[in-house]
C-alpha cells in the first residue's frame, strides 16, 4: 500500500542510524569487541544499500519529471535508453508540473486527495502501530509469540478476504462513501506493527535507560 512504501524507507533510515549511533557509543566506552564493530559496519552498509535500491525508482521519477520533451525523446525514446541513461537534464523545465497542477483540474483534485489520504493514513497508522510494537518488544507479554503468529497469518490473507468485513463495518458506522472510510481501512495494518517491532528490537535497552 502507499502508506507502507512511505513508512518503510523512513524506518530503515532511523533503524540504521540508531544502530550505528549505538555502536559508536559502545565503542567509545570500550564495551564492544572488534568483531562486533565489523558486523555493525557491514549491517549498516547493507541497510543503506537496500535503502538506495528502494529509493532509486523515486529518484528516477523525480529526475525525469523535470526533463524537457526534447530531452526525453532524445535520451529515452530514440536509440538505446540504457546507453543514454542520465538523471540530469540538458534543459531543466517545470512545464509538466504547471500543466498538471494549474491547468488540469482533474489531476489536481486526484493529487490533492492522494496526498491528504496518504498523510492522514500514515500518521494514524504510526499512532496505532507504535504502542503495539513497543508493547510487543519491551513488555513481558505471555502471549507475545501468539500475537506475532497471528500478525503474520493476517498478512498472508489476500486483501479480498477482508474487503467484505471492512465494507460491513463502514456501513454499520455510517461511513460508506466518505473520506474517513478510505483512511480508516488503511490505518490498522499488521505490516506496520511487525516493521516497528523489528525496529524496536534493534534498539539497545541502554539507549532507553
N, C-alpha and C positions, 0 to 999 in steps of 0.2 A: 504494500500500500504506500501512498505518498508519504504518510507520516513516518513509516518505518525507514524509508530512504532518507528522510530528514533527520531522524534521531540517530540512526546508526553511525554516520560519519562523526557526529558530534561526540557520541560516547566513545568511539575509537580514539579520537584526539585526546579526550580527557583521561581515558584509561592509560594510554601510552604516557601522557605527561605525568600522571600520578605515579606510575610505576618507575619512571625514570627519576623523578624528583625524590621518591622514597629510597631508591637505590643510591643516589648521590648522598642523601642524608646519612644512610647507614655506612657508606664508605667513609664519609668524613669522621664518623665515630669509630671507625675501625672494626665494625662488627660483622663485616661481610667478607668471605674469602674471595680469592681471585676468580675461582671457577664460577661463583655466583655473579661476579661482575660481568664476565664474558657472556653468561647466559642472559642477563638482563639487557646487555647491549644488543645481543642478537634478537631477543624478543622485541625490543623497541624498534629495531631496524626493520624487521619483518612486518610489524604492525604498521609502520609508516609506509612501507611499500604497498601493503594491501590498501591502505587509505588512498594512496595515489591512484591505484587501479580503479577504486570505486569512484573517485572524483574526476577521472580522466574524461568520461563522456560529458560531464557537466562543463568541464573546461573547454572541450571542443565545441560544444553548443554555444557557450558564451562567446568564444572567439569568432566563430563563423557568423554569428549574428551581426557583427559589425563589418563584415566583408561587403564590398560593393558587388552588384550583379556582374560586373565585368570580371572582377577577381574570382568570384565563384565559378563563372563559366570557364575561365582560363585554367584554374588550378584543379577543379573537381569535375567538370563536365566534358572536358576535351583532353584526350591523351590518357596517360596512366595517373590516376589520382594518388596512388601510393608513392610514386617517384616525386610528384609535385606537392606532397603534403606539407602544409605550413599553417601556423596559427596566428601569424602576424600579417595583417592585410597590407597591400600596397596602397590602397585608397580607403582610409577609415571613413565610415559613414554610420549615421544613426537614422537613416531614412526609413529602415524597416520598422524601428520602434515607433517613429512618428506615424507611419501608415497604420500600424496595428493599434496603437493606443489612442490616437487622436481622430482618426477617420473611420475606423472600423468599430462601430458601437457594439456589435455582437461579440467581437473578440474582447473588447474592453470589459464588458459585463461578465463574460466567462472567466477572464483572467482575474478580475476582482473577486469573484465568488471562489475561485480556486485558492487564492491567497488567504481569504477570510476563513474558509473551511479548514485548510491545512494548518494555519496558525492556531486557531482555537482547538483543533483536534490534538495537535502536538502538545500544547500547553496542558490541556485536561488529561491527556494520556500520561504526561510526566507527573502530574499531581497525583494520579491514581496509582501509577506503577512504582514510583519512588518509595512510598511507605511499604508497599507489599514486598518489594525486593529487599529493602532494609530489614524487614522482619524475618524474611527467609534466611538471611545471612547472619545477622547479629543476635537474633532472639532464639532462645532454646525451645524450639517447637518440636514436639514429638512426632507430629505428622508432616514434618518438612519434606521427607522423601516422597510421601504420598502426594503432597501438593505439587511437587516438581513433576512427578509422573503424570498427574492429571493435566498440568500445563502443556507438557509435550503431547499428550493424547489429543488435547483440544487443537493444537497446532496442526496435527495430522489431518483433522477433519477438513473436508473441502468447504469452501465458502458457501456452497449451495445448501449445505446441511444446517446452517444457522440463519439463512435468509428468512425462512418462514417464521421461526420463533422471534426473530427481530421485528418482522412485519407485524406479528400479533401483538408484541409488546408496545410498539409505537402506536398501533391502533387503540390499544387499551388506554394509553396515556393521552390520546387525542393529538398526537404529533405527526400523523401521516401527512406527507406533502410539505412539511415545514423544513426550515433550515436546521432546526435542532435535531430532527431525525437523522439527517446526514452526518452531523457532528457526533451525536451520542453513539451511533452504531460503530464508530471507529475509535472510541475512547478507550475501551477496555480490550486490550489485545495481549494474549499470552506471550507473544514475541517480545513486547516491551518489558514485561516483568522478567523474563529469562535473560534478556540482554543486560538489564540493570543488575540482575543477580550476579552475573558474571563480572560486571564492573565492580560491584561492592566486594566480591570475593578477592579481587586483586588489590584492594586497599588494605594495607597493614593495620592491625589494631593499634599499633603505636601511634599512627597518624591520628586516629580518633582521640586517643588519650591526650 
